[in-house]
């Protein structure tokens, strides 16, 4: 096999990984590109040096490919139904968790690793069994094959019963599940395995244009945590196009972006769906690319308006979260903006294990926060820093979703609408 053939085969494998991860809706453009570069470097190790022209050519092709994959994904999702197959799948898995069967999606690399980990989890938690699909299952499903869902029971005599419960949960959520009752066979699910991308996860830079303006960018860290890579990757000289499409509209709360061009500097921070220029105007983040491009070539900012340009209607929530599970959703330390749809999706995607939490804050100052406890049981509360207390109750997932919807759409906490609340003082 020639080196050229090896390079083409490696590139095809890296690109396939990009396509599947894009469909999984984990990580945005920057994360997808970073992972693709790591996969390429790993595949080239021992074959080509990083500075070999052939290696550079392969690496240089990746940004355009990741951009094209995300653009195609976002275009296709406009034609998807209001609830996708993947969203149905996640809800089915959450219903299994609630019934005492651990359910994990995209879990580890292969069947052996997934089963070993889940055997230990089931033994530690006293669960009746588990259901799962792993990365290799995901690869096959992304290529159009049925998704295969494995299962196991903590009591082997009940394996078929657990399998029947899993198949029924999938069907109850509108999926077509094929299983003949044999506990040695996995369940096959006919589905379009592709998740909806929201907000930053749906952003892509698009093609560069000749002579496009650039700025020097830096970011200040507001607290003790490390800034996310999707922010820090854009330090230094960067096109206005990339900065305005991939970073500025999604700036974590409190982060200051300093941009410089032509000997001038400006500091921007995000306030809900607005961008504020320090000592200057309030900007609509949907227009920031055009406004920043004009500023970068020597024009001024637009005249400061009186009140904020937007005074009504749904606004993004500032969200932080941490998923305590192996292979879970990860964490966000500094609050990032999420549309109501994205925040409601996150409610279901966070893994229901003890310690997983999400905090949702509206621009009005209203906050609701959720935390999974042993059981699993979902606790949701609204804190009051002035009174040093929190008022909350245990909720179902649909109730939690509705609380986040009301917060996003109306800017208020609706927990009391569910009934009596328990007050916890700090």
Phi, psi and omega in degrees: 000128184284163178297322179299316179296318178300318180296318179294320180293319178297315181298321178298320179294317179297317180295323178298319177300321177299314183298317182291318180291328175296318178293333180284345179058039172245116181086146179266196184306312185296317180295319179297318180293318179299317181293320178297321178294320177295319178297320180293314179301319179296317181290331180278341184305127180086354180244309180227141174288150182304330182268004175295136181305326179292322177294319179295322180296318177297315181295322182292340181278347188289315182304315181296322181292315179299318178301314182295320180296315180294319179299317179294319180299312181296322178296316182291326185290344176295337181262004181281155179294169183300329173234119184278167177301320180295324176293321175297319180298314179299317179294323176297318179294322178294326177293327176292317176305316182294334182271000179100011176246116178298133181228123184229135181256147179047048193264109177061188195270330189205175184295318182298314180294317182297314183292321179298315180293316183289328173302316180293318179298316181297320179294322183286329185260351183074022179291156181284341181170196180207161174225152186193161159219149188247184187299320179294325173298320179297316179302315181295317181294323179294335177275001176106356178283161174299148174281128178260128183248120177271163180205163177202157177244147175290339173245112190300336179291343182256016183300315180295324179295318177295318177301319179295321177297318180296313180299320181293321178297319179297315180293322181297338180259018171088014179259153177265110183247130180250122177200135185262010178091356180280118182293347177274353182253143177278160180275135177255133183239121175280120183196160171269102186274087178202123184270154176284136176259138180239154164052234183300327182290344178261001183274140176217153189284333186075172184288148176288154176237149183296131176076013181295147183289148176235157174224164170265130186237143172215162185223134179261140184270121185278352186204201188278350186267159177283137177294148180295152182299328183294343172273306188292337177298343183256016171290149178095207183282123184214148178289148175302322180304309182293315182297319184283334182266330188253340189234300192303318180294344186243016183311130174302149182300131178091344180285134179256123177260120179256122180242144181225142177199135176060032179081002178251153175229155175216146179245127181241142171228158179260136175232098185057241182261019179241157172242130182252131174269124181300121182075011183221209188276173170264132185244145172284121185294339177290344180249009190296328181297312180294317182293318180290324178298318179296317180296320184296333181261011171114353178282166178268173173287158175295159180300136179300131178284172175288265175287169178304145181302334181237129184235354183211167177092168181300140176232160180295152172268147170272123191233133165238153179199164173213126177260117187277000186268151171301129179070017182281203187279357180082215184209157172228113184276317179259131188303130177247150182284137176225136171295163178302320180297316180295319180294321178294323177297320180297324179307319181277329186279337176296134185287130183281072173236155184306123177103343175293134181215162173216141179237128185237121184237130176269161179296335178295345185101349178290141183224138165233144179224143182240147176215132175279136178240170179304145178145300354279144175233144184254117177260134177229138183212166173237120183274152172233103183295322181297320181269353181055053179206167174224141178246125184201185181195165172283140184226163170274166178298316176300324177295317178298318177301318180293322178298320179290323178299312181298319179300316182290317186278326187242349178070026181228160176268127184247015184303322181297338178294340181275347182132194184297140181251150176263132181261127177244122180264145182275000000 
